[in-house]
Amino acid sequence: MKGPYDMRIARRGGTLAAASLVASALLVLSGCAGSASGARPSRLAAEGPLSTQVGGQAGRSAPLPVSSPSPVPAALPGVGARTLAEIPAGARQLVLVSGAGQDSPNAKVTLYRYDDTAGWVPAGPTWQAHNALHGWTDHHHTGDLRSPIGVFTLTDGGGRLPDPGTRLTYDHAPIGFTVNGTGSLGEPLTGAFDYVIAINYNRKPGTSPRDWTRPLGESRGGGIWLHVDHGGPTQGCVSLPRPVMKSLLRTLNPALHPVIVMGDAAALAR
């Protein structure tokens, strides 16, 4: 399961806390995935301003090592004109998630900043990550176990642990972000939602990641987050090592209008 799929919202002591605010392992697992095929929808339709997704490959992955930063590019490496055109003009921070393949749960993630002279330049190393079990989709639906492809804004964070010092809005909810059970490889999910950043796919920006408002309707999934990696594929989310999640929360700045560009490499190249 990896991330907060259409999270079923966590149950604590057998009592379901506010369906719109309690993130359950099930909903998390279902919201974080994406499937369905078909024509690539406008990313702006998914959350108002933008929308994106990524894919991965099944199988137990090795530990998430860090690689060396890429050379300074004038544009985003591997990203084609169609995807670049979806990035808002005001964005000055960007998280690039490039999936290994359309049906793969493995991806690479790099943080970029915009330089007025050089364009998009790396703001750190490249990290290994997981996405949904079945990879990526242009038309995500609940339970498809695919991550949505697109460009989306990043405005809100939260987690089971206290705010690590982010400038994003942060919902600290020790019970609401508690998740139990196991992922698709049998790995424990405990701690997966210690830190999360909501990806603004089919959600209302400016609210807690646990807010279950679905502008595109419940069938289109939701609860797609960046969250702590648990050692296996997610149900739609993108997961990263705990130190990376903590660092991203501290680095992302609403004044720089951060976005995430996500999808399998072939889709991003269009």
Secondary structure, 3 states (H helix, E strand, C coil): CCCCCCCCECEECCEECCCCCCCEHHHHHHHCCCCCCCCCCCHHHHHCCCECCCCCCCCCCCCCCEECCCCCCCCCCCCCHHHHCCCCCCCCEEEEEEECCCCCCEEEEEEEEEECCCEEEEEEEEEEEECECCCEECCCCCCCCCEECEEEECCEEEECCCCCCCCCEEEECCCCCCCCCECCCCCECCCCCCCEEECCCCCCCCCCCCCCCCCCCHHHCCCCEEEECCCCCECCCEEECHHHHHHHHHHCCHHHCCEEEEEEHHHHCC
